[in-house]
Amino acid sequence: MEEIQEVRFCENCSRETVHMVREDPLEIEYICQECNDHQEMFKSFF
């Protein structure tokens, strides 16, 4: 699993914040460093 930090818009904070990005073969998980909000995106191979 790869982990990087990325600046993204957080819908919970309503502004751009730093997110921890965790990527594995099936999904990408974004975790806001300020409010700890989790967003998951499942990869589609179709």
DSSP file (Angstrom, degrees, kcal/mol; ACC not computed):
  #  RESIDUE AA STRUCTURE BP1 BP2  ACC     N-H-->O    O-->H-N    N-H-->O    O-->H-N    TCO  KAPPA ALPHA  PHI   PSI    X-CA   Y-CA   Z-CA
    1    1 A M              0   0    0      0, 0.0     2,-0.4     0, 0.0    23,-0.2   0.000 360.0 360.0 360.0 132.7    0.0    0.0    0.0
    2    2 A E  E     -A   23   0A   0     21,-2.3    21,-2.6     2,-0.0     2,-0.4  -0.818 360.0-164.7-101.0 136.8    1.3    3.4   -1.0
    3    3 A E  E     +A   22   0A   0     -2,-0.4     2,-0.3    19,-0.2    19,-0.2  -0.985  17.4 155.6-125.0 128.9    0.8    6.5    1.2
    4    4 A I  E     -A   21   0A   0     17,-2.2    17,-3.7    -2,-0.4     2,-0.4  -0.899  36.9-116.8-138.3 168.7    1.3   10.1    0.0
    5    5 A Q  E     +A   20   0A   0     -2,-0.3     2,-0.3    15,-0.2    15,-0.2  -0.905  33.1 175.2-110.4 141.9    0.0   13.5    1.0
    6    6 A E  E     -A   19   0A   0     13,-2.4    13,-3.1    -2,-0.4     2,-0.6  -0.998  32.8-121.4-145.9 142.0   -2.1   15.6   -1.3
    7    7 A V  E     +A   18   0A   0     -2,-0.3     2,-0.3    11,-0.2    11,-0.2  -0.774  47.4 159.3 -85.7 121.7   -3.9   18.9   -1.1
    8    8 A R  E     -A   17   0A   0      9,-2.6     9,-2.9    -2,-0.6     2,-0.5  -0.919  47.1 -93.5-138.6 161.5   -7.6   18.3   -2.0
    9    9 A F  E     -A   16   0A   0     -2,-0.3     2,-0.6     7,-0.3     7,-0.3  -0.681  36.8-151.6 -77.5 125.5  -10.9   20.0   -1.4
   10   10 A C  E  >> -A   15   0A   0      5,-2.8     4,-1.8    -2,-0.5     5,-1.0  -0.885   7.2-159.3 -99.9 121.8  -12.6   18.6    1.7
   11   11 A E  T  45S+     0   0    0     -2,-0.6    -1,-0.1     2,-0.2     5,-0.0   0.809  93.5  52.9 -69.8 -29.0  -16.4   18.7    1.6
   12   12 A N  T  45S+     0   0    0      1,-0.2    -1,-0.2     3,-0.1    -3,-0.0   0.904 118.4  34.1 -73.2 -41.5  -16.6   18.5    5.4
   13   13 A C  T  45S-     0   0    0      2,-0.2    -2,-0.2    24,-0.0    -1,-0.2   0.665 100.5-136.3 -84.5 -18.8  -14.2   21.4    6.0
   14   14 A S  T  <5S+     0   0    0     -4,-1.8     2,-0.3     1,-0.2    -3,-0.2   0.809  74.2  69.1  62.9  34.1  -15.5   23.3    2.8
   15   15 A R  E   <S-A   10   0A   0     -5,-1.0    -5,-2.8    -7,-0.1     2,-0.4  -0.962  95.7 -73.0-161.9 174.3  -11.9   24.2    1.8
   16   16 A E  E     +A    9   0A   0     -2,-0.3     2,-0.3    -7,-0.3    -7,-0.3  -0.649  56.2 164.9 -80.4 129.8   -8.7   22.7    0.5
   17   17 A T  E     -A    8   0A   0     -9,-2.9    -9,-2.6    -2,-0.4     2,-0.4  -0.871  43.1 -87.5-136.5 168.9   -6.8   20.7    3.1
   18   18 A V  E     -A    7   0A   0     -2,-0.3    15,-2.6   -11,-0.2     2,-0.4  -0.674  45.2-166.7 -81.2 130.8   -4.0   18.2    3.3
   19   19 A H  E     -AB   6  32A   0    -13,-3.1   -13,-2.4    -2,-0.4     2,-0.5  -0.926  21.7-129.7-118.5 143.0   -5.2   14.6    2.8
   20   20 A M  E     -AB   5  31A   0     11,-2.8    11,-2.1    -2,-0.4     2,-0.6  -0.820  28.1-155.0 -84.5 127.4   -3.4   11.3    3.4
   21   21 A V  E     -AB   4  30A   0    -17,-3.7   -17,-2.2    -2,-0.5     2,-0.5  -0.929  11.6-173.1-111.0 121.3   -3.8    9.3    0.3
   22   22 A R  E     -AB   3  29A   0      7,-2.6     7,-3.0    -2,-0.6     2,-0.5  -0.965   6.7-173.1-115.2 123.6   -3.6    5.5    0.6
   23   23 A E  E     +AB   2  28A   0    -21,-2.6   -21,-2.3    -2,-0.5     5,-0.2  -0.963  11.0 164.1-123.0 130.4   -3.7    3.5   -2.6
   24   24 A D        -     0   0    0      3,-2.5     3,-0.2    -2,-0.5    -2,-0.0  -0.771  56.5 -84.2-128.4 178.5   -3.9   -0.2   -3.0
   25   25 A P  S    S+     0   0    0      0, 0.0     3,-0.1     0, 0.0    -2,-0.0   0.734 124.4  32.6 -60.0 -22.9   -4.8   -2.3   -6.1
   26   26 A L  S    S+     0   0    0      1,-0.2    17,-2.5    16,-0.1     2,-0.3   0.697 121.8  13.7-108.6 -22.5   -8.6   -2.1   -5.6
   27   27 A E  E     - C   0  42A   0     15,-0.3    -3,-2.5    -3,-0.2     2,-0.4  -0.967  52.4-136.5-151.5 164.4   -9.2    1.3   -4.0
   28   28 A I  E     -BC  23  41A   0     13,-2.8    13,-2.9    -2,-0.3     2,-0.4  -0.995  22.1-160.9-123.0 130.9   -8.0    4.7   -3.1
   29   29 A E  E     -BC  22  40A   0     -7,-3.0    -7,-2.6    -2,-0.4     2,-0.5  -0.952   2.1-162.9-117.5 130.9   -8.7    6.2    0.3
   30   30 A Y  E     -BC  21  39A   0      9,-3.3     9,-2.4    -2,-0.4     2,-0.5  -0.953   6.4-173.7-113.4 128.8   -8.5    9.9    1.2
   31   31 A I  E     -BC  20  38A   0    -11,-2.1   -11,-2.8    -2,-0.5     2,-0.2  -0.976  21.6-132.9-126.4 118.4   -8.3   11.0    4.8
   32   32 A C  E  >  -B   19   0A   0      5,-2.3     4,-1.1    -2,-0.5   -13,-0.2  -0.495   7.6-148.9 -69.0 132.5   -8.5   14.7    5.7
   33   33 A Q  T  4 S+     0   0    0    -15,-2.6    -1,-0.1    -2,-0.2   -14,-0.1   0.652  93.0  45.0 -78.0 -15.3   -5.7   15.6    8.2
   34   34 A E  T  4 S+     0   0    0    -16,-0.3    -1,-0.1     3,-0.1   -15,-0.1   0.877 130.6  14.9 -95.4 -45.6   -7.9   18.3    9.8
   35   35 A C  T  4 S-     0   0    0      2,-0.1    -2,-0.1     0, 0.0    -3,-0.0   0.492  92.5-127.1-110.0  -5.2  -11.3   16.7   10.3
   36   36 A N     <  +     0   0    0     -4,-1.1     2,-0.2     1,-0.2    -3,-0.1   0.743  47.4 166.1  66.0  25.0  -10.3   13.0    9.8
   37   37 A D        -     0   0    0      1,-0.0    -5,-2.3    -6,-0.0     2,-0.4  -0.547  25.0-144.7 -72.5 135.0  -13.1   12.6    7.1
   38   38 A H  E     +C   31   0A   0     -2,-0.2     2,-0.4    -7,-0.2    -7,-0.2  -0.861  19.0 179.2-106.6 135.7  -12.7    9.4    5.1
   39   39 A Q  E     -C   30   0A   0     -9,-2.4    -9,-3.3    -2,-0.4     2,-0.4  -0.999   8.5-164.1-131.4 133.7  -13.5    9.1    1.4
   40   40 A E  E     -C   29   0A   0     -2,-0.4     2,-0.5   -11,-0.2   -11,-0.2  -0.949   5.0-168.9-119.9 138.6  -13.0    5.9   -0.5
   41   41 A M  E     -C   28   0A   0    -13,-2.9   -13,-2.8    -2,-0.4     2,-0.4  -0.992  14.4-145.2-125.1 124.6  -13.0    5.4   -4.3
   42   42 A F  E     -C   27   0A   0     -2,-0.5   -15,-0.3   -15,-0.2     2,-0.2  -0.740  21.0-122.4 -90.3 134.5  -13.1    1.9   -5.8
   43   43 A K        -     0   0    0    -17,-2.5     2,-0.5    -2,-0.4    -1,-0.0  -0.514  20.5-148.8 -76.4 140.7  -11.1    1.4   -8.9
   44   44 A S        -     0   0    0     -2,-0.2    -1,-0.0     1,-0.1   -17,-0.0  -0.934  13.8-171.1-112.6 133.2  -13.0    0.2  -11.9
   45   45 A F              0   0    0     -2,-0.5    -1,-0.1     1,-0.2    -2,-0.0   0.205 360.0 360.0-106.1  13.9  -11.3   -2.0  -14.5
   46   46 A F              0   0    0      0, 0.0    -1,-0.2     0, 0.0    -2,-0.0   0.407 360.0 360.0-106.6 360.0  -14.1   -1.9  -17.1
